[in-house]
């Protein structure tokens, strides 16, 4: 069952920091994605969005047990895609709203990763086995359905994806020489899925030169995944770009403490030393 304990927070950052101490399988993807969304929408209460996600799960269970659908995937598709109208946003794909779960619920459309979180939350509330894949460029889901594992696309009305379609998606993202491997079927952890969600925001903000806002997104990821050295490195680089040298040093020092590779540590020492010289 998906762990559910979050309520509408007075300070979402504090709630995210609490998640940092949870085991990965204790993290509620849906609830945490709402916390991340409310960072962008501080005046909005998330309670009605939590209620909506619970209703999705209840309706999926009704569809599955009423014999109107033959499989779990059909029940998810019937409710989330057909009844509630959730669909991938092909018209304004790069809109920041598509990676904000509050806006995705309001608009009934979003990115594959955001829609995937809704499908996962609904299924896990029912105790169903569903996972996100580490597939590049386009987030895909895998569900244990009856006696088989089925891969499907949350962006395309939960349509079942066959191997030849995965190969085509991979080539579209990585080039014509790319071929499927076991890596493309690896399961993404809950933290990795949430980081992938936030990275979509960060990339879009950097494309439009909104560096300060991109830094805030990186800091939101650090809140629930403080042991990832790469996030601290990103924070250091962005702080430096904004002229916040002291903050950049602190971030890179934290990256240094978490980093294991000698050559990377040496490079960080050089960066940190250069920043200290700029302060003097």
Backbone as JSON, one array per atom type, in Angstrom:
{
  "sequence": "XXXXXXXXXXXXXXXXXXXXXXXXXXXXXXXXXXXXXXXXXXXXXXXXXXXXXXXXXXXXXXXXXXXXXXXXXXXXXXXXXXXXXXXXXXXXXXXXXXXXXXXXXXXXXXXXXXXXXXXXXXXXXXXXXXXXXXXXXXXXXXXXXXXXXXXXXXXXXXXXXXXXXXXXXXXXXXXXXXXXXXXXXXXXXXXXXXXXXXXXXXXXXXXXXXXXXXXXXXXXXXXXXXXXXXXXXXXXXXXXXXXXXXXXXXXXXXXXXXXXXXXXXXXXXXXXXXXXXXXX",
  "N": [[0.84, -1.19, 0.0], [0.44, 2.29, -0.67], [2.16, 4.66, 1.22], [0.54, 6.98, 3.22], [0.43, 9.96, 4.78], [0.55, 12.65, 4.79], [-0.66, 15.93, 5.37], [-2.41, 18.96, 4.5], [0.08, 21.3, 4.29], [1.62, 23.72, 6.52], [4.16, 24.58, 6.06], [5.6, 23.54, 3.34], [8.25, 22.91, 2.72], [9.41, 22.03, 5.12], [7.92, 19.69, 5.45], [8.83, 18.25, 3.26], [11.48, 17.91, 4.01], [11.15, 16.14, 6.09], [10.5, 13.88, 4.69], [12.92, 13.14, 3.72], [14.08, 11.44, 5.57], [12.67, 9.12, 5.34], [12.32, 5.66, 4.36], [12.65, 4.56, 0.97], [10.42, 3.13, 0.0], [8.46, 3.99, 1.64], [7.63, 6.43, 0.85], [5.07, 8.46, -0.33], [4.21, 8.91, -3.55], [2.21, 10.49, -4.81], [1.31, 12.28, -2.75], [3.73, 13.56, -2.1], [4.4, 14.74, -4.54], [2.36, 16.61, -4.64], [3.12, 18.27, -2.52], [5.46, 19.33, -3.6], [4.33, 20.71, -5.7], [2.85, 22.66, -4.37], [4.77, 24.37, -3.52], [5.06, 26.05, -5.64], [2.58, 27.11, -5.67], [1.66, 28.64, -3.27], [-0.61, 29.59, -1.95], [-2.61, 27.8, -2.21], [-4.62, 25.22, -0.92], [-3.85, 21.82, -0.46], [-5.62, 19.86, 0.15], [-8.06, 19.27, -1.21], [-7.06, 18.25, -3.54], [-5.74, 15.98, -2.72], [-8.0, 14.6, -1.89], [-9.24, 14.26, -4.36], [-7.41, 12.53, -5.63], [-7.68, 10.29, -4.03], [-10.32, 9.66, -4.64], [-10.06, 8.93, -7.32], [-8.7, 6.49, -7.02], [-10.62, 4.97, -5.61], [-12.64, 4.84, -7.53], [-11.33, 3.47, -9.55], [-11.0, 0.99, -8.33], [-13.71, 0.24, -8.13], [-14.36, 0.0, -10.83], [-12.76, -2.13, -11.52], [-13.71, -4.25, -9.98], [-16.3, -4.5, -10.77], [-16.63, -6.02, -12.94], [-16.79, -4.79, -15.35], [-14.44, -4.23, -16.54], [-11.61, -6.08, -17.68], [-8.99, -6.27, -16.84], [-6.45, -4.88, -14.63], [-5.1, -2.76, -15.81], [-6.97, -1.96, -17.75], [-8.98, -1.04, -16.04], [-7.72, 1.15, -14.81], [-7.3, 2.75, -17.09], [-9.95, 3.14, -17.96], [-11.06, 4.69, -15.91], [-9.2, 6.87, -15.23], [-8.23, 7.91, -17.7], [-10.48, 7.77, -19.51], [-12.94, 8.32, -18.05], [-12.3, 10.53, -16.34], [-10.79, 12.04, -18.02], [-8.0, 12.49, -18.28], [-5.06, 13.33, -20.03], [-2.18, 13.38, -22.19], [-0.4, 16.42, -22.65], [-0.12, 17.61, -25.64], [-0.19, 19.96, -26.99], [0.83, 22.19, -25.53], [3.35, 21.3, -24.56], [5.78, 21.99, -23.29], [5.04, 23.65, -21.24], [5.3, 24.86, -17.91], [3.25, 24.18, -16.23], [2.64, 21.56, -16.76], [4.26, 19.95, -15.26], [3.53, 20.33, -12.72], [1.69, 19.02, -10.23], [-0.7, 19.94, -9.1], [-1.68, 21.73, -11.05], [-1.84, 19.97, -13.15], [-3.91, 18.29, -12.31], [-5.98, 20.19, -12.18], [-6.17, 20.9, -14.9], [-6.37, 18.53, -16.21], [-4.4, 17.42, -17.79], [-0.98, 16.79, -18.75], [2.6, 16.2, -18.37], [4.27, 13.04, -19.23], [5.52, 12.04, -16.86], [4.18, 13.32, -14.72], [1.5, 12.55, -15.12], [1.95, 9.85, -14.91], [2.54, 9.58, -12.19], [0.02, 10.01, -11.08], [-1.35, 7.72, -12.02], [0.2, 5.74, -10.74], [-0.18, 6.36, -8.04], [-2.93, 5.91, -7.75], [-3.1, 3.15, -8.29], [-1.37, 2.02, -6.38], [-2.61, 2.69, -4.0], [-4.48, 0.76, -3.92], [-3.04, -1.44, -3.44], [-1.83, -2.58, -5.6], [0.76, -3.81, -7.76], [2.86, -1.69, -9.24], [5.16, 0.1, -11.24], [7.53, 2.68, -12.11], [9.54, 3.08, -15.0], [13.06, 3.36, -15.78], [13.24, 4.71, -18.28], [14.56, 6.5, -20.97], [13.73, 9.88, -21.8], [10.92, 9.55, -22.13], [8.5, 8.88, -19.9], [7.54, 5.74, -18.75], [5.29, 3.17, -17.56], [5.03, 0.12, -15.63], [2.94, -2.54, -14.92], [1.86, -5.18, -12.78], [-0.26, -7.32, -14.06], [-2.92, -9.38, -13.95], [-1.67, -12.34, -15.05], [0.64, -11.39, -16.13], [3.3, -9.02, -16.9], [2.79, -5.74, -17.79], [3.66, -3.08, -19.89], [2.96, 0.35, -20.12], [1.8, 3.52, -21.47], [1.43, 6.45, -19.8], [0.98, 8.92, -20.86], [-0.42, 8.59, -23.15], [-3.19, 7.88, -22.81], [-2.99, 5.59, -21.19], [-2.17, 3.52, -22.85], [-1.22, 0.3, -23.9], [2.17, -0.61, -24.41], [4.21, -1.97, -26.84], [7.2, -3.94, -27.55], [8.45, -3.14, -29.96], [7.54, -0.54, -30.17], [8.67, 0.66, -27.95], [11.32, 0.52, -28.74], [11.26, 2.3, -30.91], [10.63, 4.7, -29.59], [12.94, 4.97, -28.05], [14.93, 5.33, -30.01], [14.06, 7.72, -31.07], [14.65, 9.42, -28.99], [17.4, 9.0, -28.35], [18.73, 8.64, -30.7], [19.29, 7.11, -33.96], [20.94, 4.88, -33.76], [20.56, 3.76, -31.31], [19.69, 1.05, -29.14], [17.43, -1.16, -27.5], [18.03, -2.14, -24.12], [18.69, -4.04, -21.11], [18.89, -2.07, -19.22], [16.94, -0.21, -19.85], [14.67, -1.23, -18.79], [14.87, -1.06, -16.13], [13.79, -0.46, -12.76], [12.59, 2.58, -11.5], [13.26, 4.33, -8.52], [11.17, 5.74, -5.92], [12.16, 8.25, -5.11], [13.78, 8.83, -7.3], [11.85, 9.12, -9.29], [10.46, 11.39, -8.4], [12.52, 13.25, -8.52], [12.95, 13.23, -11.25], [10.54, 14.36, -12.07], [10.84, 16.99, -10.99], [13.13, 17.78, -12.32], [12.17, 18.21, -14.86], [10.86, 20.65, -14.5], [13.05, 22.27, -13.8], [14.71, 22.19, -16.1], [13.08, 23.48, -18.0], [12.88, 26.0, -16.86], [15.55, 26.88, -16.93], [15.92, 27.0, -19.65], [14.57, 29.3, -20.25], [16.07, 31.18, -19.0], [15.56, 31.56, -16.3], [17.11, 31.51, -13.75], [17.27, 31.8, -10.94], [14.79, 30.76, -10.14], [15.12, 28.17, -11.07], [17.15, 27.31, -9.38], [15.71, 27.25, -6.98], [14.09, 25.05, -7.49], [16.0, 23.01, -7.59], [16.83, 23.11, -4.94], [14.49, 22.24, -3.74], [14.56, 19.57, -4.44], [16.82, 18.74, -3.06], [15.8, 18.89, -0.51], [14.27, 16.54, -0.07], [16.02, 14.61, -0.91], [18.74, 14.63, 0.24], [21.19, 13.37, 0.15], [22.29, 13.1, -2.32], [24.94, 13.78, -4.24], [25.12, 15.05, -6.72], [22.99, 16.86, -6.83], [23.73, 18.81, -4.97], [25.97, 19.76, -6.28], [24.8, 20.92, -8.55], [23.36, 22.94, -7.25], [25.5, 24.44, -6.29], [26.7, 25.34, -8.69], [24.61, 26.89, -9.81], [24.18, 28.79, -7.8], [26.64, 30.09, -7.93], [26.48, 31.14, -10.5], [24.55, 33.05, -10.04], [25.94, 34.82, -8.56], [26.12, 34.35, -5.87], [28.33, 33.67, -3.89], [29.2, 32.67, -1.38], [27.12, 30.89, -0.74], [27.42, 29.16, -2.88], [29.9, 28.02, -2.31], [29.32, 26.62, 0.09], [27.47, 24.75, -0.88], [29.02, 23.29, -2.74], [30.96, 22.3, -1.03], [29.41, 20.54, 0.47], [28.76, 18.77, -1.55], [31.32, 17.77, -2.02], [31.77, 16.33, 0.37], [29.99, 14.26, 0.05], [30.82, 13.03, -2.22], [32.58, 10.36, -3.83], [34.56, 9.67, -5.7], [38.0, 10.01, -6.35], [39.11, 11.71, -8.38], [36.99, 13.41, -8.88], [36.71, 14.65, -6.41], [39.11, 16.05, -6.35], [38.71, 17.88, -8.42], [36.57, 19.32, -7.36], [37.8, 20.46, -5.11], [39.47, 22.27, -6.37], [37.61, 23.98, -7.59], [36.27, 25.01, -5.32], [38.37, 26.27, -4.01], [38.96, 28.29, -5.87], [36.62, 29.8, -5.69], [36.76, 30.69, -3.05], [38.94, 32.38, -3.31], [37.81, 34.39, -4.78], [36.24, 35.59, -2.9], [38.02, 36.81, -1.26]],
  "CA": [[0.0, 0.0, 0.0], [1.18, 3.54, -0.68], [2.17, 5.32, 2.52], [-0.18, 8.27, 3.17], [0.36, 10.59, 6.09], [0.72, 14.08, 4.68], [-1.84, 16.79, 5.35], [-2.12, 20.25, 3.89], [1.16, 21.76, 5.16], [1.88, 25.14, 6.72], [5.46, 24.8, 5.44], [5.87, 22.34, 2.55], [9.67, 22.56, 2.75], [9.62, 21.21, 6.32], [7.36, 18.38, 5.18], [9.75, 17.59, 2.34], [12.66, 17.51, 4.77], [10.78, 14.93, 6.85], [10.51, 12.76, 3.75], [14.31, 12.75, 3.53], [14.44, 10.37, 6.51], [11.86, 7.94, 5.07], [12.76, 4.68, 3.38], [12.07, 4.9, -0.31], [9.09, 2.53, -0.19], [7.51, 4.67, 2.52], [7.3, 7.72, 0.26], [3.89, 8.55, -1.18], [4.5, 9.71, -4.73], [1.17, 11.49, -5.03], [1.33, 13.31, -1.72], [4.96, 14.34, -2.2], [4.28, 15.57, -5.73], [1.52, 17.75, -4.28], [3.95, 19.17, -1.72], [6.34, 20.04, -4.53], [3.48, 21.62, -6.48], [2.39, 23.78, -3.56], [5.86, 25.34, -3.46], [4.78, 27.02, -6.7], [1.21, 27.62, -5.46], [1.63, 28.66, -1.8], [-1.91, 29.98, -1.39], [-3.58, 26.74, -2.5], [-4.66, 24.06, -0.04], [-3.75, 20.6, -1.26], [-6.53, 18.83, 0.65], [-9.03, 18.82, -2.22], [-6.33, 17.47, -4.54], [-5.57, 14.67, -2.09], [-9.31, 13.96, -1.95], [-9.45, 13.87, -5.75], [-6.6, 11.35, -5.92], [-8.33, 9.16, -3.34], [-11.52, 9.32, -5.41], [-9.59, 8.19, -8.49], [-8.41, 5.12, -6.61], [-11.9, 4.32, -5.29], [-13.35, 4.58, -8.78], [-10.6, 2.41, -10.25], [-11.36, -0.28, -7.69], [-15.09, -0.09, -8.52], [-14.32, -0.44, -12.22], [-12.09, -3.43, -11.6], [-14.5, -5.29, -9.32], [-17.66, -4.55, -11.31], [-16.58, -6.88, -14.13], [-16.87, -4.0, -16.58], [-13.1, -4.26, -17.11], [-11.03, -7.4, -17.51], [-7.66, -6.2, -16.26], [-6.15, -3.69, -13.85], [-4.78, -1.67, -16.74], [-8.23, -1.48, -18.32], [-9.68, -0.27, -15.01], [-7.02, 2.43, -14.71], [-7.58, 3.51, -18.3], [-11.36, 3.49, -18.01], [-11.36, 5.76, -14.95], [-8.33, 8.05, -15.28], [-8.2, 8.49, -19.05], [-11.79, 7.9, -20.17], [-13.96, 8.98, -17.24], [-11.84, 11.83, -15.84], [-10.26, 12.79, -19.16], [-6.58, 12.83, -18.21], [-4.42, 13.1, -21.32], [-0.93, 14.08, -22.38], [-0.53, 17.75, -23.26], [0.68, 17.69, -26.86], [-0.26, 21.32, -27.54], [1.75, 23.07, -24.78], [4.14, 20.28, -23.86], [6.84, 22.59, -22.48], [4.51, 24.5, -20.18], [5.64, 24.46, -16.54], [2.07, 23.61, -15.59], [2.57, 20.13, -17.02], [5.05, 19.24, -14.27], [2.99, 20.71, -11.42], [0.56, 18.11, -10.09], [-1.92, 20.72, -8.85], [-2.16, 22.23, -12.34], [-2.2, 18.8, -13.96], [-5.25, 17.89, -11.87], [-6.92, 21.24, -12.61], [-6.29, 20.98, -16.36], [-6.55, 17.16, -16.69], [-3.37, 17.09, -18.78], [0.36, 17.05, -18.25], [3.71, 15.41, -18.9], [4.21, 11.62, -18.88], [5.93, 11.78, -15.48], [3.13, 13.78, -13.81], [0.37, 11.64, -15.3], [2.37, 8.56, -14.38], [2.4, 9.63, -10.73], [-1.4, 9.81, -10.78], [-1.65, 6.3, -12.22], [0.88, 4.96, -9.71], [-0.83, 6.62, -6.76], [-4.23, 5.23, -7.76], [-2.89, 1.7, -8.24], [-0.73, 1.63, -5.12], [-3.61, 2.8, -2.95], [-5.21, -0.51, -3.95], [-2.1, -2.52, -3.18], [-1.39, -3.17, -6.85], [2.18, -3.67, -8.06], [3.08, -0.82, -10.4], [6.45, 0.76, -11.13], [8.0, 3.52, -13.2], [10.76, 2.58, -15.61], [14.11, 4.33, -16.08], [13.28, 4.8, -19.73], [14.95, 7.89, -21.25], [12.96, 10.75, -22.67], [9.46, 9.39, -22.06], [8.24, 8.06, -18.72], [6.65, 4.6, -18.96], [4.92, 2.42, -16.36], [4.85, -1.33, -15.74], [2.01, -3.04, -13.92], [1.61, -6.61, -12.7], [-1.67, -7.37, -14.45], [-3.29, -10.78, -14.08], [-0.5, -13.21, -14.97], [1.73, -10.83, -16.93], [3.75, -7.65, -16.69], [2.39, -4.93, -18.95], [4.21, -1.73, -19.95], [2.0, 1.25, -20.76], [2.17, 4.93, -21.6], [0.45, 7.31, -19.13], [0.77, 10.12, -21.68], [-1.28, 8.2, -24.27], [-4.4, 7.22, -22.3], [-2.64, 4.28, -20.61], [-2.1, 2.54, -23.94], [-0.18, -0.72, -23.78], [3.3, -0.37, -25.29], [4.92, -3.18, -27.25], [8.65, -3.79, -27.62], [8.85, -2.37, -31.15], [7.23, 0.86, -29.9], [9.72, 1.13, -27.04], [12.52, 0.72, -29.55], [11.08, 3.52, -31.69], [10.74, 5.81, -28.65], [14.34, 5.09, -27.67], [15.66, 5.9, -31.13], [13.63, 9.11, -31.18], [15.32, 10.19, -27.94], [18.86, 8.83, -28.29], [19.31, 8.53, -32.03], [18.94, 5.9, -34.72], [21.8, 3.75, -33.4], [20.21, 3.26, -29.97], [18.98, -0.22, -29.08], [16.93, -1.5, -26.17], [18.85, -2.99, -23.27], [18.06, -4.3, -19.81], [18.86, -0.81, -18.47], [15.7, 0.51, -20.15], [13.59, -1.86, -18.05], [15.15, -0.92, -14.7], [12.75, 0.21, -11.99], [12.97, 3.84, -10.87], [12.82, 4.47, -7.13], [10.25, 6.86, -5.71], [12.93, 9.5, -5.13], [14.2, 9.09, -8.68], [10.68, 9.6, -10.03], [10.21, 12.77, -7.98], [13.6, 14.07, -9.07], [12.67, 13.36, -12.68], [9.46, 15.35, -12.16], [11.38, 18.32, -10.74], [14.08, 18.12, -13.38], [11.4, 18.78, -15.97], [10.68, 22.07, -14.2], [14.35, 22.94, -13.82], [15.16, 22.32, -17.49], [12.27, 24.49, -18.65], [13.24, 27.3, -16.29], [16.87, 27.26, -17.43], [15.77, 27.37, -21.07], [14.07, 30.68, -20.31], [16.99, 32.0, -18.22], [15.04, 31.81, -14.95], [18.1, 30.76, -12.98], [16.9, 31.81, -9.52], [13.69, 29.81, -9.98], [15.68, 26.84, -11.26], [17.83, 27.0, -8.13], [14.69, 26.88, -6.0], [13.67, 23.68, -7.8], [17.08, 22.13, -7.14], [16.77, 23.09, -3.47], [13.36, 21.4, -3.36], [15.02, 18.18, -4.56], [17.73, 18.5, -1.95], [15.0, 18.74, 0.7], [13.87, 15.15, 0.15], [17.09, 13.71, -1.32], [19.94, 15.41, 0.58], [22.42, 12.58, 0.04], [22.72, 13.01, -3.72], [25.98, 14.79, -4.45], [24.87, 15.8, -7.94], [22.09, 17.99, -6.56], [24.52, 19.86, -4.32], [26.81, 20.35, -7.31], [23.94, 21.82, -9.32], [23.09, 24.13, -6.42], [26.71, 25.24, -6.28], [26.86, 25.98, -10.0], [23.58, 27.91, -10.0], [24.48, 29.88, -6.87], [27.78, 30.81, -8.49], [25.97, 31.91, -11.64], [23.78, 34.18, -9.5], [26.83, 35.66, -7.78], [25.99, 34.01, -4.44], [29.56, 32.9, -3.78], [29.23, 31.94, -0.11], [26.18, 29.77, -0.87], [28.02, 28.22, -3.82], [30.94, 27.29, -1.58], [28.68, 25.68, 1.01], [26.87, 23.67, -1.66], [30.08, 22.47, -3.3], [31.57, 21.58, 0.09], [28.53, 19.41, 0.78], [28.98, 17.84, -2.65], [32.63, 17.15, -1.76], [31.63, 15.37, 1.46], [29.2, 13.12, -0.41], [31.44, 12.46, -3.41], [33.49, 9.25, -3.54], [35.61, 9.52, -6.7], [39.14, 10.91, -6.07], [39.28, 12.75, -9.4], [35.91, 14.38, -8.7], [37.06, 15.43, -5.22], [40.18, 16.98, -6.72], [38.11, 18.94, -9.22], [35.78, 20.15, -6.46], [38.74, 21.25, -4.31], [39.93, 23.39, -7.22], [36.48, 24.91, -7.72], [36.03, 25.66, -4.03], [39.49, 27.19, -3.78], [38.77, 29.44, -6.74], [35.54, 30.62, -5.15], [37.29, 31.36, -1.85], [39.8, 33.48, -3.77], [36.94, 35.48, -5.22], [35.72, 36.25, -1.71], [39.11, 37.53, -0.58]],
  "C": [[0.88, 1.25, 0.0], [1.02, 4.22, 0.67], [1.5, 6.69, 2.4], [-0.26, 8.87, 4.56], [0.37, 12.1, 6.01], [-0.61, 14.81, 4.68], [-1.43, 18.11, 4.71], [-1.13, 21.01, 4.78], [1.2, 23.27, 5.33], [3.2, 25.51, 6.04], [5.83, 23.55, 4.65], [7.34, 21.93, 2.57], [9.99, 21.7, 3.97], [9.08, 19.81, 6.12], [8.26, 17.58, 4.24], [11.0, 17.11, 3.06], [12.38, 16.29, 5.64], [10.85, 13.69, 5.95], [11.94, 12.26, 3.52], [14.7, 11.57, 4.41], [13.63, 9.08, 6.28], [12.6, 6.95, 4.17], [12.03, 4.94, 2.07], [10.65, 4.34, -0.48], [8.04, 3.11, 0.75], [7.03, 6.01, 1.95], [6.04, 7.59, -0.58], [4.19, 9.47, -2.36], [3.48, 10.83, -4.92], [1.22, 12.62, -4.03], [2.58, 14.18, -1.82], [4.94, 15.24, -3.43], [3.38, 16.78, -5.47], [2.29, 18.75, -3.43], [4.88, 19.99, -2.62], [5.55, 21.05, -5.35], [3.1, 22.85, -5.67], [3.52, 24.78, -3.3], [5.68, 26.43, -4.5], [3.43, 27.7, -6.51], [0.95, 27.75, -3.96], [0.28, 29.0, -1.19], [-2.98, 28.9, -1.58], [-3.48, 25.63, -1.46], [-4.65, 22.79, -0.88], [-4.8, 19.55, -0.86], [-7.5, 18.34, -0.43], [-8.35, 18.01, -3.33], [-6.02, 16.07, -4.0], [-6.88, 13.9, -2.15], [-9.6, 13.46, -3.37], [-8.65, 12.6, -6.07], [-7.17, 10.11, -5.23], [-9.56, 8.7, -4.09], [-11.15, 8.55, -6.67], [-9.38, 6.73, -8.14], [-9.68, 4.34, -6.3], [-12.63, 3.94, -6.57], [-12.67, 3.5, -9.6], [-10.95, 1.04, -9.65], [-12.78, -0.71, -8.07], [-15.13, -0.63, -9.95], [-13.75, -1.84, -12.34], [-12.97, -4.55, -11.03], [-15.9, -5.43, -9.89], [-17.78, -5.45, -12.54], [-16.79, -6.12, -15.44], [-15.52, -3.95, -17.29], [-12.47, -5.6, -16.78], [-9.69, -7.39, -16.8], [-7.5, -4.92, -15.44], [-5.84, -2.5, -14.75], [-6.05, -1.11, -17.37], [-9.01, -0.64, -17.31], [-9.04, 1.1, -14.83], [-7.34, 3.32, -15.91], [-9.02, 4.01, -18.33], [-11.67, 4.68, -17.11], [-10.53, 7.01, -15.23], [-8.35, 8.71, -16.66], [-9.6, 8.76, -19.6], [-12.8, 8.7, -19.34], [-13.54, 10.39, -16.82], [-11.13, 12.65, -16.92], [-8.8, 13.2, -19.09], [-5.88, 12.42, -19.51], [-3.09, 13.83, -21.35], [-1.15, 15.41, -23.08], [0.41, 17.84, -24.46], [0.72, 19.11, -27.42], [0.73, 22.27, -26.86], [2.65, 22.2, -23.91], [5.15, 20.9, -22.9], [6.35, 23.54, -21.4], [4.9, 23.96, -18.8], [4.46, 23.82, -15.83], [2.02, 22.09, -15.72], [3.39, 19.29, -16.04], [4.62, 19.59, -12.84], [1.7, 19.93, -11.2], [-0.75, 18.83, -9.8], [-2.52, 21.18, -10.18], [-2.54, 21.08, -13.28], [-3.61, 18.33, -13.6], [-6.3, 18.91, -12.31], [-7.22, 21.15, -14.1], [-6.56, 19.61, -16.99], [-5.58, 16.82, -17.82], [-2.01, 17.46, -18.23], [1.41, 16.23, -18.97], [3.54, 13.94, -18.54], [4.52, 11.35, -17.41], [4.84, 12.18, -14.49], [1.89, 12.89, -13.9], [0.7, 10.27, -14.74], [2.24, 8.49, -12.87], [0.95, 9.44, -10.33], [-1.8, 8.34, -10.94], [-1.04, 5.45, -11.11], [0.2, 5.13, -8.36], [-2.15, 5.86, -6.67], [-4.06, 3.72, -7.59], [-2.32, 1.27, -6.89], [-1.68, 1.77, -3.93], [-4.43, 1.51, -2.84], [-4.31, -1.71, -3.69], [-1.6, -3.2, -4.44], [0.1, -2.89, -7.06], [2.36, -2.89, -9.36], [4.37, -0.06, -10.19], [6.67, 1.68, -12.32], [9.32, 2.98, -13.71], [11.76, 3.72, -15.83], [14.3, 4.43, -17.59], [13.57, 6.25, -20.11], [13.94, 8.62, -22.12], [11.45, 10.7, -22.53], [9.15, 8.4, -20.95], [7.19, 6.99, -19.02], [6.41, 3.88, -17.65], [4.82, 0.93, -16.66], [3.97, -1.81, -14.59], [1.94, -4.56, -13.98], [0.12, -6.81, -12.91], [-2.05, -8.81, -14.78], [-2.01, -11.62, -14.0], [0.68, -12.67, -15.76], [2.11, -9.43, -16.48], [3.47, -6.85, -17.95], [3.02, -3.54, -18.83], [3.22, -0.83, -20.68], [2.44, 2.7, -20.64], [1.11, 5.82, -20.93], [0.11, 8.56, -19.93], [-0.26, 9.86, -22.79], [-2.44, 7.34, -23.78], [-4.14, 5.79, -21.83], [-2.63, 3.18, -21.68], [-0.95, 1.57, -23.71], [0.9, -0.49, -24.83], [4.01, -1.68, -25.57], [6.4, -2.87, -27.42], [9.07, -2.93, -28.81], [8.57, -0.88, -30.95], [8.24, 1.45, -28.92], [11.0, 1.4, -27.81], [12.43, 2.02, -30.35], [11.2, 4.76, -30.8], [12.2, 6.06, -28.27], [15.15, 5.76, -28.78], [15.3, 7.37, -31.32], [14.37, 9.99, -30.18], [16.83, 10.18, -28.07], [19.52, 8.72, -29.66], [19.08, 7.17, -32.66], [19.78, 4.69, -34.36], [21.46, 3.14, -32.04], [19.42, 1.96, -30.07], [18.55, -0.49, -27.64], [17.92, -2.38, -25.43], [18.12, -3.19, -21.94], [17.98, -3.03, -18.97], [17.53, -0.07, -18.66], [14.5, -0.06, -19.43], [13.79, -1.75, -16.54], [14.06, -0.11, -14.02], [13.32, 1.49, -11.36], [12.45, 3.87, -9.43], [11.86, 5.65, -7.03], [11.0, 8.2, -5.75], [13.36, 9.84, -6.55], [13.05, 9.63, -9.53], [10.39, 11.06, -9.68], [11.29, 13.72, -8.48], [13.4, 14.27, -10.57], [11.55, 14.38, -12.92], [10.03, 16.77, -12.02], [12.4, 18.74, -11.79], [13.38, 18.68, -14.6], [11.14, 20.26, -15.75], [12.0, 22.82, -14.36], [14.82, 23.19, -15.25], [14.4, 23.43, -18.2], [12.6, 25.89, -18.14], [14.6, 27.78, -16.82], [16.81, 27.65, -18.9], [15.31, 28.81, -21.23], [14.86, 31.61, -19.39], [16.45, 32.38, -16.84], [15.89, 31.03, -13.94], [17.73, 30.69, -11.5], [15.78, 30.82, -9.25], [14.17, 28.38, -10.15], [16.43, 26.39, -10.02], [16.84, 26.57, -7.05], [14.19, 25.45, -6.23], [14.73, 22.69, -7.35], [17.06, 22.02, -5.61], [15.59, 22.25, -2.97], [13.74, 19.92, -3.45], [15.96, 17.81, -3.43], [16.95, 18.24, -0.66], [14.65, 17.29, 0.98], [14.93, 14.14, -0.28], [18.45, 14.36, -1.04], [21.26, 14.65, 0.42], [22.91, 12.41, -1.39], [23.7, 14.14, -4.02], [25.71, 15.65, -5.67], [23.95, 17.0, -7.74], [22.84, 19.14, -5.9], [25.45, 20.55, -5.32], [26.02, 21.33, -8.16], [23.65, 23.09, -8.54], [24.31, 25.03, -6.37], [26.9, 26.01, -7.57], [25.86, 27.12, -10.18], [23.79, 29.09, -9.04], [25.63, 30.74, -7.39], [27.33, 31.69, -9.66], [25.22, 33.16, -11.18], [24.64, 35.12, -8.66], [26.75, 35.43, -6.29], [27.14, 33.08, -4.07], [29.59, 32.07, -2.48], [28.32, 30.71, -0.17], [26.73, 28.71, -1.82], [29.08, 27.37, -3.14], [30.33, 26.24, -0.66], [28.09, 24.49, 0.26], [27.94, 22.73, -2.21], [30.83, 21.71, -2.21], [30.73, 20.38, 0.5], [28.66, 18.33, -0.3], [30.28, 17.06, -2.44], [32.51, 16.06, -0.69], [30.91, 14.1, 1.0], [29.87, 12.37, -1.56], [32.47, 11.4, -3.03], [34.69, 9.18, -4.48], [36.75, 10.51, -6.45], [39.29, 12.03, -7.09], [38.21, 13.82, -9.29], [36.19, 15.26, -7.48], [38.13, 16.47, -5.54], [39.63, 18.16, -7.52], [37.29, 19.89, -8.35], [36.67, 21.02, -5.58], [39.21, 22.48, -5.08], [38.82, 24.44, -7.37], [36.26, 25.71, -6.44], [37.14, 26.66, -3.71], [39.36, 28.45, -4.61], [37.68, 30.38, -6.22], [35.98, 31.36, -3.89], [38.16, 32.55, -2.25], [38.97, 34.67, -4.23], [36.35, 36.25, -4.04], [36.75, 37.14, -1.06], [39.5, 38.82, -1.3]]
}
